[in-house]
Each structure stands twice: as C-alpha cells, then as structure tokens.
Amino acid sequence: MNDLNSTIALPKFLLCDNTDFPDDIFIVHTEYPRFVINLIDDSVEWLEEFETNERNDLEEMTPELIQQASDFYDREMSRYEA
C-alpha cells in the first residue's frame, strides 16, 4: 500500500527521453536546485523559484551542475557500451 506521506530515495541525476523530442537528451537533477537540462544545447529549465539574492549563487554553481550532469550522462553511456 502506498503512503502518500512517504518519500522515495531518488538518485541525484535521472536520464530521461521523450518520443516528442527524439533528438534530445534530458537529465533531471533531483536535489536543490532542481532542474532539467537538455544536453544537446545545455538549455536548463529550473524547477525551483529563486529569490533575487539567490541568483548570484545560482549563477556561480550552474557551470558545475551542468558539468556534473554531463559526467553522469557519459558514465551511464559507458555502462551501456560495456
């Protein structure tokens, strides 16, 4: 039986695809700050609302988060190739 108050332990990144966007590669970052990145063009959709004072921190951490998402994708693809 599912408890609506229980939480699922999610991995930090999830690899996603969608048949409506067959050429795109999506990675979902499930921890704060949550976002979806399309690795084809590095476009990011934030799933959080940010205060004005948080924007500087966000701008500083974004390149590292994008790199982590790319590294995750590379790791996952290397496991498929093995």
Secondary structure in CASP SS format (residue, H / E / C, confidence):
PFRMAT SS
TARGET T0000
AUTHOR 0000-0000-0000
METHOD secondary structure of the structure
MODEL  1
M C 1.00
N C 1.00
D C 1.00
L C 1.00
N C 1.00
S C 1.00
T C 1.00
I C 1.00
A C 1.00
L C 1.00
P C 1.00
K C 1.00
F E 1.00
L E 1.00
L E 1.00
C E 1.00
D C 1.00
N C 1.00
T C 1.00
D C 1.00
F C 1.00
P C 1.00
D C 1.00
D C 1.00
I C 1.00
F E 1.00
I E 1.00
V E 1.00
H E 1.00
T C 1.00
E C 1.00
Y C 1.00
P C 1.00
R C 1.00
F E 1.00
V E 1.00
I E 1.00
N E 1.00
L C 1.00
I C 1.00
D C 1.00
D C 1.00
S E 1.00
V E 1.00
E E 1.00
W E 1.00
L C 1.00
E C 1.00
E C 1.00
F C 1.00
E C 1.00
T H 1.00
N H 1.00
E H 1.00
R H 1.00
N H 1.00
D H 1.00
L H 1.00
E H 1.00
E H 1.00
M H 1.00
T H 1.00
P H 1.00
E H 1.00
L H 1.00
I H 1.00
Q H 1.00
Q H 1.00
A H 1.00
S H 1.00
D H 1.00
F H 1.00
Y H 1.00
D H 1.00
R H 1.00
E H 1.00
M H 1.00
S H 1.00
R H 1.00
Y H 1.00
E H 1.00
A C 1.00
END
